[in-house]
């Protein structure tokens, strides 16, 4: 009876380990909190106009926010279809910075490097230690389902920028732009490109022409020139969920499963040794 229990314990431990490992290693979207609903957000700590600048013609389909009253420059005018909030509540800036930090802590393991050649990417976490430049003609296709998440961490080795010029980042399958996150340790710039995802930039964030579906969020200034268009894309947060803390319990389950498997294995070996004697 004890031998059977030990075998069941070992089997349960290994099964649990296999079941919980996959989601724990998947990309995890940061919670944006009260910053969730902004298509464009500039959080420059210097109280000067121009935290968000849009030079038309062009269109921003979504809410625009800046840290300071009068911090939005819109001449010649871009068409902004959503509310303009200037200044944004202090909580918005706090939540933005919390999300900026959470990208790394929630996604410490990288599945691969950020490619700079045409390819199709499965869901996961992609990183570059230095700057990433995606050049003319390159097409990155993010292929997956509506529940899949992609996280790109640019400049893990120090302040480094993301630059796209005449490039495309597009969705494949039923994947959604709102599940794509780019965290840069320096500036983020998209020029004449088709781009998707929420950018949390460690410096300025810039769109020059081209289309962008997601969010453009900067720790300093957000600048748009002839956006065609910039369109907000945010998936509704799960009901009753305000954080990503449950991900930590997945790691706890991995450890627990491993311990269960180890205890069961040792018990089986010990019982086998006793029986042989």
Backbone as numpy.savetxt, mean C-alpha at the origin, in Angstrom:
# Nx Ny Nz CAx CAy CAz Cx Cy Cz
-3.57 -44.83 23.27 -4.40 -43.61 23.27 -3.54 -42.36 23.27
-2.49 -42.38 24.11 -1.60 -41.22 24.18 -0.85 -41.03 22.87
-0.46 -42.20 22.25 0.26 -42.11 20.99 -0.64 -41.49 19.91
-1.91 -41.91 19.90 -2.84 -41.37 18.92 -3.05 -39.87 19.13
-3.14 -39.46 20.41 -3.32 -38.03 20.71 -2.12 -37.22 20.26
-0.91 -37.77 20.50 0.31 -37.07 20.10 0.37 -36.91 18.59
-0.02 -37.96 17.87 -0.02 -37.89 16.41 -1.01 -36.86 15.90
-2.18 -36.85 16.52 -3.18 -35.86 16.13 -2.70 -34.45 16.41
-2.00 -34.27 17.54 -1.47 -32.96 17.91 -0.46 -32.48 16.88
0.44 -33.38 16.48 1.44 -33.01 15.48 0.78 -32.66 14.16
-0.18 -33.49 13.75 -0.86 -33.24 12.48 -1.60 -31.92 12.50
-2.28 -31.63 13.62 -3.02 -30.38 13.73 -2.10 -29.18 13.66
-0.94 -29.32 14.31 0.02 -28.22 14.30 0.53 -27.92 12.91
0.91 -28.98 12.17 1.40 -28.76 10.81 0.30 -28.23 9.90
-0.92 -28.73 10.06 -2.03 -28.23 9.24 -2.30 -26.77 9.52
-2.30 -26.39 10.79 -2.53 -24.99 11.14 -1.43 -24.11 10.59
-0.20 -24.60 10.63 0.92 -23.83 10.10 0.74 -23.57 8.61
0.33 -24.59 7.87 0.11 -24.41 6.44 -1.04 -23.47 6.15
-2.09 -23.54 6.95 -3.27 -22.74 6.70 -3.06 -21.27 6.98
-2.29 -20.92 8.02 -2.16 -19.52 8.39 -0.97 -18.84 7.75
-0.02 -19.60 7.22 1.18 -18.96 6.69 0.89 -18.08 5.49
0.05 -18.56 4.55 -0.16 -17.82 3.32 -0.73 -16.43 3.54
-1.84 -16.26 4.32 -2.36 -14.90 4.48 -1.43 -14.00 5.24
-0.62 -14.57 6.15 0.27 -13.73 6.94 1.35 -13.09 6.09
1.73 -13.77 4.98 2.78 -13.25 4.12 2.22 -12.41 2.98
0.90 -12.31 2.88 0.29 -11.50 1.82 0.45 -10.03 2.14
0.36 -9.20 1.10 0.44 -7.76 1.29 -0.74 -7.27 2.13
-0.46 -6.31 3.00 -1.49 -5.78 3.91 -1.64 -4.29 3.65
-2.85 -3.86 3.36 -3.12 -2.44 3.13 -3.12 -1.68 4.45
-2.48 -0.50 4.50 -2.51 0.30 5.72 -3.87 0.97 5.89
-4.26 1.19 7.12 -5.49 1.94 7.38 -5.20 3.44 7.25
-5.97 4.13 6.42 -5.79 5.57 6.23 -6.60 6.40 7.21
-7.46 5.75 7.97 -8.24 6.49 8.96 -9.04 7.63 8.34
-8.94 8.79 8.94 -9.71 9.95 8.46 -9.16 10.53 7.17
-7.99 10.06 6.71 -7.44 10.51 5.42 -8.00 9.69 4.27
-8.83 8.72 4.57 -9.32 7.76 3.58 -9.95 8.42 2.36
-10.77 9.44 2.54 -11.59 9.96 1.46 -10.94 11.00 0.57
-9.64 11.26 0.72 -8.98 12.31 -0.08 -8.35 11.72 -1.33
-8.63 12.35 -2.47 -7.96 11.98 -3.71 -6.58 12.61 -3.78
-6.48 13.85 -3.31 -5.21 14.58 -3.29 -5.05 15.20 -1.91
-3.88 15.01 -1.31 -3.63 15.53 0.03 -2.19 16.04 0.11
-2.04 17.31 0.48 -0.71 17.89 0.72 -0.59 18.24 2.19
0.48 17.79 2.83 0.62 18.00 4.28 1.90 18.74 4.63
2.29 19.68 3.76 3.50 20.47 4.01 3.44 21.13 5.38
4.52 20.97 6.15 4.56 21.53 7.50 4.89 23.03 7.49
5.22 23.57 6.31 5.54 24.99 6.21 4.29 25.75 5.79
3.92 26.76 6.56 2.65 27.47 6.33 2.76 28.45 5.17
2.81 27.92 3.96 2.85 28.77 2.77 1.81 28.26 1.78
1.27 29.13 0.91 0.34 28.65 -0.12 1.04 27.67 -1.05
0.26 26.85 -1.68 0.83 25.93 -2.66 1.07 24.54 -2.14
0.50 24.19 -0.97 0.62 22.82 -0.50 0.03 21.86 -1.52
-1.09 22.27 -2.15 -1.64 21.56 -3.31 -1.75 22.56 -4.45
-1.16 22.23 -5.60 -1.22 23.10 -6.78 -1.74 22.30 -7.96
-2.80 22.82 -8.60 -3.29 22.19 -9.82 -3.30 23.24 -10.92
-2.58 22.98 -11.99 -2.52 23.88 -13.13 -3.29 23.27 -14.28
-4.40 23.92 -14.65 -5.28 23.38 -15.67 -4.83 23.71 -17.09
-5.59 23.22 -18.08 -6.83 22.46 -17.86 -6.57 21.04 -17.40
-7.54 20.50 -16.71 -7.43 19.15 -16.19 -8.53 18.92 -15.19
-8.59 17.70 -14.65 -9.68 17.35 -13.75 -9.17 16.51 -12.58
-9.66 16.85 -11.40 -9.47 16.02 -10.21 -10.85 15.53 -9.80
-11.07 14.24 -9.90 -12.35 13.65 -9.52 -12.26 13.14 -8.08
-12.50 14.03 -7.14 -12.43 13.62 -5.75 -12.14 14.79 -4.84
-12.02 14.49 -3.56 -11.80 15.50 -2.53 -10.33 15.90 -2.47
-10.10 17.19 -2.27 -8.74 17.73 -2.20 -8.55 18.38 -0.84
-7.42 18.11 -0.20 -7.17 18.70 1.11 -5.74 19.17 1.27
-5.57 20.18 2.11 -4.25 20.72 2.41 -4.17 21.14 3.86
-2.97 21.26 4.37 -2.77 21.52 5.78 -3.18 22.92 6.20
-2.99 23.90 5.30 -3.18 25.29 5.68 -4.31 25.94 4.91
-4.99 26.87 5.56 -6.02 27.67 4.89 -5.36 28.45 3.76
-5.94 28.43 2.59 -5.36 29.12 1.45 -4.19 28.39 0.85
-4.01 27.11 1.20 -2.86 26.36 0.71 -3.10 25.66 -0.60
-4.19 26.00 -1.29 -4.49 25.39 -2.58 -4.41 26.44 -3.68
-3.58 26.19 -4.68 -3.45 27.07 -5.83 -4.05 26.38 -7.04
-4.99 27.03 -7.70 -5.70 26.40 -8.82 -5.87 27.42 -9.95
-4.73 27.77 -10.60 -4.75 28.77 -11.68 -3.74 28.35 -12.76
-4.14 28.29 -14.06 -5.51 28.25 -14.55 -6.25 27.07 -13.93
-7.54 27.19 -13.79 -8.30 26.28 -12.97 -8.37 24.86 -13.52
-8.17 23.92 -12.62 -8.55 22.53 -12.88 -9.98 22.36 -12.40
-10.70 21.46 -13.01 -12.04 21.14 -12.54 -11.91 20.16 -11.37
-12.30 20.59 -10.19 -12.25 19.74 -9.01 -13.68 19.37 -8.64
-14.02 18.10 -8.81 -15.42 17.69 -8.65 -15.81 17.40 -7.21
-14.83 17.25 -6.33 -15.14 16.96 -4.93 -14.93 18.16 -4.04
-15.18 18.00 -2.74 -14.97 19.10 -1.78 -13.50 19.51 -1.70
-13.28 20.78 -1.38 -11.93 21.29 -1.11 -11.88 21.62 0.38
-10.96 20.99 1.09 -10.85 21.17 2.54 -9.52 21.82 2.85
-9.56 23.05 3.34 -8.33 23.80 3.59 -8.56 24.78 4.76
-8.07 24.45 5.94 -7.19 23.32 6.27 -7.97 22.05 6.61
-7.29 20.92 6.47 -7.89 19.66 6.88 -7.79 19.53 8.40
-8.66 18.74 9.02 -8.53 18.50 10.46 -7.17 17.89 10.80
-6.69 18.19 11.98 -5.37 17.69 12.38 -5.31 16.17 12.35
-6.43 15.52 12.62 -6.46 14.05 12.63 -6.14 13.47 11.26
-6.49 14.20 10.20 -6.20 13.71 8.85 -4.69 13.59 8.64
-3.96 14.59 9.06 -2.50 14.57 8.91 -1.90 13.48 9.80
-2.40 13.37 11.02 -1.92 12.33 11.94 -2.15 10.95 11.35
-3.33 10.71 10.81 -3.65 9.40 10.24 -2.84 9.11 8.98
-2.58 10.15 8.18 -1.75 9.97 7.00 -0.35 9.50 7.41
0.24 10.18 8.38 1.60 9.81 8.81 1.63 8.42 9.46
0.56 8.07 10.15 0.49 6.73 10.74 0.44 5.67 9.64
-0.34 5.93 8.60 -0.41 5.00 7.47 0.93 4.90 6.76
1.60 6.04 6.62 2.91 6.08 5.96 3.88 5.15 6.68
3.90 5.19 8.01 4.79 4.33 8.79 4.32 2.87 8.77
2.99 2.67 8.75 2.44 1.33 8.83 2.72 0.49 7.59
2.92 1.13 6.45 3.21 0.36 5.23 4.39 -0.58 5.47
5.44 -0.08 6.10 6.63 -0.89 6.33 6.42 -1.93 7.43
5.81 -1.51 8.54 5.65 -2.44 9.66 4.68 -3.57 9.35
3.67 -3.29 8.53 2.71 -4.32 8.15 3.22 -5.23 7.04
4.24 -4.76 6.31 4.76 -5.50 5.16 6.28 -5.60 5.21
6.81 -6.24 6.25 8.27 -6.27 6.42 8.99 -7.19 5.45
8.28 -8.16 4.89 8.90 -9.15 4.00 8.55 -8.83 2.55
9.56 -8.74 1.70 9.35 -8.41 0.29 9.31 -9.69 -0.54
8.33 -9.78 -1.44 8.24 -10.94 -2.33 9.19 -10.83 -3.52
9.64 -9.61 -3.81 10.54 -9.42 -4.94 10.84 -7.94 -5.12
11.65 -7.64 -6.14 12.00 -6.25 -6.42 10.92 -5.62 -7.30
10.88 -4.31 -7.31 9.94 -3.60 -8.19 10.50 -3.66 -9.61
9.79 -4.28 -10.54 10.34 -4.42 -11.90 10.30 -3.10 -12.66
11.22 -2.93 -13.57 11.26 -1.74 -14.41 11.17 -2.12 -15.89
10.73 -3.35 -16.15 10.47 -3.82 -17.51 9.05 -4.35 -17.56
8.50 -4.45 -18.75 7.14 -4.92 -18.92 6.97 -6.31 -18.33
5.97 -6.46 -17.45 5.73 -7.75 -16.81 4.35 -7.76 -16.18
3.93 -8.93 -15.73 2.70 -9.09 -14.97 3.05 -9.48 -13.55
2.46 -8.79 -12.58 2.79 -9.01 -11.18 1.62 -9.63 -10.43
1.92 -10.70 -9.71 0.94 -11.29 -8.80 0.83 -10.41 -7.56
-0.23 -10.55 -6.77 -0.33 -9.78 -5.52 0.87 -10.04 -4.62
1.26 -9.04 -3.86 2.39 -9.20 -2.96 3.05 -7.89 -2.61
4.23 -8.00 -2.00 5.00 -6.84 -1.56 6.27 -6.77 -2.40
6.47 -5.64 -3.06 7.62 -5.45 -3.94 8.41 -4.24 -3.46
9.74 -4.39 -3.43 10.58 -3.36 -2.80 11.78 -3.01 -3.67
12.27 -1.79 -3.47 13.55 -1.39 -4.07 14.33 -0.63 -3.01
15.61 -0.97 -2.88 16.44 -0.31 -1.89 16.75 1.13 -2.29
16.88 1.36 -3.59 17.17 2.69 -4.12 15.96 3.20 -4.90
16.18 4.24 -5.69 15.09 4.80 -6.47 14.62 3.86 -7.56
13.38 4.05 -7.99 12.80 3.23 -9.05 12.34 4.12 -10.18
12.86 3.87 -11.40 12.46 4.62 -12.58 11.84 3.66 -13.57
10.57 3.89 -13.90 9.84 3.06 -14.85 9.69 3.90 -16.12
10.36 3.47 -17.18 10.51 4.31 -18.36 9.51 4.07 -19.46
9.74 4.74 -20.58 8.83 4.76 -21.72 8.55 3.36 -22.24
7.26 3.09 -22.47 6.84 1.84 -23.07 6.66 0.69 -22.09
7.08 0.85 -20.85 6.97 -0.23 -19.87 5.52 -0.32 -19.38
5.01 -1.55 -19.32 3.65 -1.79 -18.82 3.72 -2.81 -17.70
3.32 -2.40 -16.50 3.20 -3.32 -15.38 1.72 -3.66 -15.20
1.38 -4.92 -15.32 0.00 -5.37 -15.16 -0.14 -6.08 -13.82
-1.00 -5.55 -12.97 -1.23 -6.14 -11.65 -2.45 -7.04 -11.77
-2.19 -8.34 -11.83 -3.24 -9.29 -12.17 -3.70 -10.06 -10.95
-5.01 -10.01 -10.68 -5.53 -10.72 -9.52 -7.02 -10.55 -9.38
-7.50 -10.72 -8.15 -8.93 -10.61 -7.86 -9.21 -9.31 -7.12
-10.49 -9.09 -6.85 -10.91 -7.86 -6.17 -10.45 -7.82 -4.72
-10.00 -8.93 -4.18 -9.53 -8.96 -2.79 -8.01 -8.91 -2.67
-7.32 -8.94 -3.79 -5.85 -8.97 -3.75 -5.27 -7.58 -3.53
-4.11 -7.55 -2.85 -3.45 -6.29 -2.48 -2.01 -6.30 -3.00
-1.58 -5.15 -3.51 -0.19 -4.94 -3.91 0.38 -3.80 -3.08
1.58 -3.98 -2.57 2.29 -2.93 -1.82 3.67 -2.77 -2.45
4.03 -1.54 -2.78 5.34 -1.22 -3.35 6.06 -0.29 -2.38
7.24 -0.70 -1.94 8.04 0.11 -1.01 9.29 0.59 -1.76
9.34 1.88 -2.03 10.45 2.46 -2.80 11.42 3.14 -1.86
12.69 2.76 -1.95 13.72 3.40 -1.15 13.86 2.83 0.25
13.88 1.50 0.35 14.03 0.88 1.66 15.44 1.08 2.23
16.40 1.42 1.36 17.77 1.63 1.81 18.11 3.07 2.10
17.16 3.98 1.96 17.40 5.40 2.18 16.51 6.23 1.27
16.50 7.54 1.46 15.60 8.40 0.67 15.78 8.20 -0.83
14.72 7.75 -1.48 14.77 7.46 -2.91 13.40 7.70 -3.52
13.41 8.07 -4.80 12.18 8.51 -5.47 11.63 7.45 -6.41
10.33 7.58 -6.68 9.66 6.81 -7.72 9.39 7.75 -8.89
9.79 7.31 -10.10 9.61 8.14 -11.29 9.03 7.29 -12.42
7.91 7.74 -12.98 7.34 7.11 -14.18 7.29 8.13 -15.29
7.73 7.73 -16.49 7.67 8.59 -17.66 7.20 7.78 -18.85
6.02 8.15 -19.39 5.45 7.44 -20.53 5.33 5.94 -20.25
4.96 5.61 -19.04 4.82 4.22 -18.63 3.37 3.94 -18.23
3.07 2.67 -18.00 1.72 2.29 -17.60 1.76 1.29 -16.44
0.91 1.53 -15.46 0.61 0.53 -14.43 -0.89 0.30 -14.50
-1.29 -0.92 -14.86 -2.70 -1.19 -15.12 -3.13 -2.43 -14.34
-4.44 -2.58 -14.20 -5.00 -3.71 -13.47 -5.38 -4.81 -14.45
-5.27 -6.07 -13.98 -5.68 -7.22 -14.76 -6.62 -8.09 -13.96
-7.40 -8.93 -14.64 -8.39 -9.75 -13.95 -9.48 -8.88 -13.37
-9.83 -9.14 -12.11 -10.83 -8.31 -11.43 -10.19 -7.45 -10.35
-8.86 -7.28 -10.42 -8.13 -6.51 -9.42 -8.56 -5.04 -9.45
-8.44 -4.37 -8.29 -8.92 -3.01 -8.13 -7.78 -2.04 -7.80
-7.78 -0.84 -8.40 -6.74 0.16 -8.11 -6.70 0.57 -6.64
-7.85 0.49 -5.96 -7.88 0.90 -4.55 -7.11 -0.05 -3.65
-6.70 -1.20 -4.18 -5.93 -2.15 -3.39 -4.44 -2.11 -3.71
-4.00 -1.01 -4.31 -2.59 -0.84 -4.67 -2.02 0.32 -3.88
-0.88 0.11 -3.22 -0.26 1.14 -2.38 1.22 1.28 -2.73
1.64 2.53 -2.89 3.04 2.85 -3.15 3.53 3.74 -2.01
4.60 3.32 -1.33 5.19 4.15 -0.28 6.60 4.52 -0.74
6.89 5.81 -0.87 8.20 6.25 -1.32 8.91 6.99 -0.19
10.21 6.77 -0.06 10.96 7.47 0.99 11.38 8.86 0.54
11.17 9.16 -0.73 11.41 10.52 -1.24 10.23 10.87 -2.14
10.47 11.58 -3.25 9.38 12.08 -4.09 8.76 10.98 -4.95
7.56 11.26 -5.44 6.88 10.39 -6.39 6.42 11.25 -7.56
6.80 10.84 -8.79 6.49 11.64 -9.98 5.99 10.75 -11.10
4.84 11.11 -11.66 4.30 10.40 -12.83 4.09 11.42 -13.95
4.74 11.20 -15.09 4.66 12.12 -16.22 4.19 11.37 -17.46
3.12 11.87 -18.08 2.59 11.26 -19.30 2.40 9.76 -19.15
1.89 9.35 -18.01 1.76 7.93 -17.70 0.34 7.58 -17.31
0.02 6.29 -17.43 -1.21 5.74 -16.88 -0.82 5.04 -15.59
-1.39 5.49 -14.49 -0.90 5.05 -13.18 -2.07 4.70 -12.28
-1.87 3.72 -11.39 -2.91 3.35 -10.44 -2.30 3.19 -9.05
-3.13 3.46 -8.05 -2.74 3.20 -6.68 -2.70 4.43 -5.81
-2.66 4.17 -4.50 -2.50 5.22 -3.50 -1.02 5.43 -3.24
-0.55 6.64 -3.50 0.84 6.97 -3.22 0.93 7.72 -1.90
1.76 7.21 -1.01 2.11 7.92 0.21 3.58 8.32 0.05
3.77 9.58 -0.30 5.10 10.05 -0.69 5.85 10.65 0.49
7.14 10.31 0.57 7.97 10.85 1.63 8.42 12.27 1.38
8.12 12.81 0.21 8.41 14.21 -0.12 7.26 14.71 -0.98
7.56 15.38 -2.09 6.50 15.89 -2.97 5.95 14.77 -3.84
4.69 14.93 -4.24 4.06 14.01 -5.19 3.58 14.84 -6.37
3.87 14.36 -7.59 3.60 15.16 -8.79 2.97 14.32 -9.89
1.92 14.85 -10.50 1.35 14.27 -11.70 1.39 15.32 -12.80
2.00 14.98 -13.91 2.03 15.87 -15.08 1.37 15.15 -16.25
0.21 15.64 -16.62 -0.60 15.01 -17.66 -0.85 13.54 -17.29
-1.29 12.76 -18.23 -1.55 11.36 -17.94 -2.72 11.16 -16.98
-3.07 9.90 -16.74 -4.17 9.59 -15.83 -3.65 8.88 -14.59
-4.35 9.09 -13.50 -3.98 8.50 -12.21 -5.27 8.10 -11.52
-5.41 6.82 -11.21 -6.59 6.32 -10.51 -6.15 5.80 -9.15
-6.52 6.51 -8.10 -6.09 6.15 -6.76 -6.10 7.36 -5.84
-4.96 7.63 -5.23 -4.80 8.80 -4.37 -3.38 9.35 -4.54
-3.24 10.65 -4.46 -1.95 11.32 -4.53 -1.76 12.05 -3.21
-0.93 11.49 -2.32 -0.77 12.01 -0.97 0.71 12.28 -0.68
0.99 13.46 -0.14 2.39 13.86 0.02 2.66 14.40 1.42
3.88 14.13 1.90 4.30 14.72 3.18 4.69 16.18 3.02
4.85 16.63 1.77 5.08 18.05 1.51 4.02 18.53 0.53
4.41 18.86 -0.70 3.46 19.43 -1.66 2.96 18.40 -2.66
1.71 18.57 -3.06 1.13 17.79 -4.15 0.91 18.72 -5.33
1.46 18.36 -6.48 1.41 19.24 -7.66 0.87 18.47 -8.86
-0.15 19.03 -9.50 -0.74 18.41 -10.67 -0.77 19.42 -11.81
-0.37 18.97 -12.99 -0.38 19.81 -14.18 -1.15 19.10 -15.28
-2.25 19.69 -15.70 -3.09 19.10 -16.76 -3.44 17.63 -16.49
-3.92 17.30 -15.30 -4.28 15.90 -15.03 -5.47 15.47 -15.90
-5.38 14.28 -16.51 -6.42 13.90 -17.49 -6.96 12.48 -17.28
-7.59 12.21 -16.17 -7.70 13.02 -14.95 -6.96 12.36 -13.79
-7.09 12.96 -12.62 -6.75 12.31 -11.35 -8.08 11.89 -10.73
-8.25 10.58 -10.49 -9.55 10.07 -10.04 -9.40 9.26 -8.75
-10.16 9.65 -7.75 -10.13 8.95 -6.46 -10.57 7.51 -6.62
-9.85 6.61 -5.97 -10.25 5.21 -5.90 -9.94 4.69 -4.50
-10.99 4.45 -3.73 -10.81 3.91 -2.39 -11.83 2.83 -2.12
-11.36 1.62 -1.79 -12.28 0.55 -1.45 -12.88 0.83 -0.08
-14.13 0.50 0.09 -14.78 0.69 1.38 -14.09 -0.18 2.42
-13.74 0.38 3.59 -13.12 -0.42 4.64 -14.09 -1.47 5.15
-13.60 -2.63 5.60 -14.49 -3.67 6.12 -15.34 -3.15 7.26
-16.60 -3.58 7.32 -17.50 -3.14 8.38 -16.94 -3.48 9.75
-16.92 -2.47 10.63 -16.47 -2.67 12.00 -14.97 -2.75 12.15
-14.23 -2.50 11.07 -12.77 -2.59 11.14 -12.17 -1.21 10.97
-11.27 -0.84 11.88 -10.62 0.46 11.80 -9.11 0.35 11.80
-8.59 -0.87 11.83 -7.13 -1.02 11.86 -6.75 -2.35 11.25
-5.44 -2.56 11.13 -4.91 -3.81 10.60 -4.31 -4.68 11.69
-4.66 -4.41 12.93 -4.07 -5.15 14.04 -4.28 -6.65 13.92
-5.44 -7.17 13.37 -5.61 -8.62 13.27 -4.48 -9.32 12.54
-3.75 -8.63 11.70 -2.63 -9.27 11.00 -1.59 -9.80 11.98
-1.41 -9.09 13.09 -0.45 -9.52 14.09 -0.84 -10.87 14.67
-2.13 -11.12 14.83 -2.58 -12.38 15.37 -2.27 -13.53 14.41
-2.17 -13.25 13.12 -1.79 -14.28 12.18 -0.38 -14.77 12.47
0.51 -13.84 12.75 1.87 -14.24 13.12 1.84 -15.03 14.42
0.99 -14.62 15.35 0.85 -15.37 16.59 0.38 -16.79 16.33
-0.56 -16.94 15.37 -1.05 -18.26 15.03 0.04 -19.12 14.40
0.91 -18.49 13.62 2.02 -19.25 13.03 2.92 -19.80 14.12
3.25 -18.95 15.09 4.12 -19.38 16.19 3.45 -20.49 16.99
2.16 -20.28 17.30 1.42 -21.29 18.06 1.35 -22.61 17.30
1.08 -22.54 15.99 1.01 -23.76 15.19 2.35 -24.48 15.18
3.42 -23.72 15.06 4.75 -24.32 15.07 5.05 -25.01 16.38
4.66 -24.37 17.49 4.89 -24.97 18.81 4.08 -26.25 18.98
2.81 -26.21 18.51 1.98 -27.41 18.58 2.60 -28.57 17.80
3.07 -28.24 16.61 3.70 -29.27 15.78 4.94 -29.83 16.45
5.75 -28.95 17.05 6.98 -29.39 17.70 6.69 -30.27 18.90
5.72 -29.84 19.73 5.35 -30.63 20.90 4.85 -32.00 20.49
3.98 -32.03 19.47 3.46 -33.31 18.99 4.55 -34.21 18.46
5.49 -33.62 17.70 6.58 -34.40 17.12 7.46 -35.00 18.21
7.81 -34.19 19.20 8.64 -34.68 20.32 7.92 -35.79 21.07
6.60 -35.61 21.28 5.84 -36.63 22.01 5.82 -37.95 21.25
5.65 -37.87 19.91 5.64 -39.08 19.10 6.99 -39.78 19.16
8.08 -39.01 19.03 9.42 -39.60 19.09 9.68 -40.25 20.43
9.26 -39.58 21.50 9.49 -40.12 22.85 8.72 -41.41 23.03
7.45 -41.42 22.56 6.65 -42.65 22.68 7.25 -43.78 21.87
7.77 -43.46 20.69 8.38 -44.49 19.85 9.64 -45.05 20.50
10.41 -44.19 21.17 11.64 -44.62 21.83 11.32 -45.55 23.02
10.28 -45.17 23.76 9.88 -45.99 24.91 9.39 -47.35 24.45
8.62 -47.37 23.35 8.08 -48.62 22.84 9.18 -49.56 22.35
10.22 -48.99 21.75 11.32 -49.80 21.22 12.15 -50.42 22.31
12.11 -49.77 23.50 12.87 -50.29 24.64 12.06 -51.38 25.37
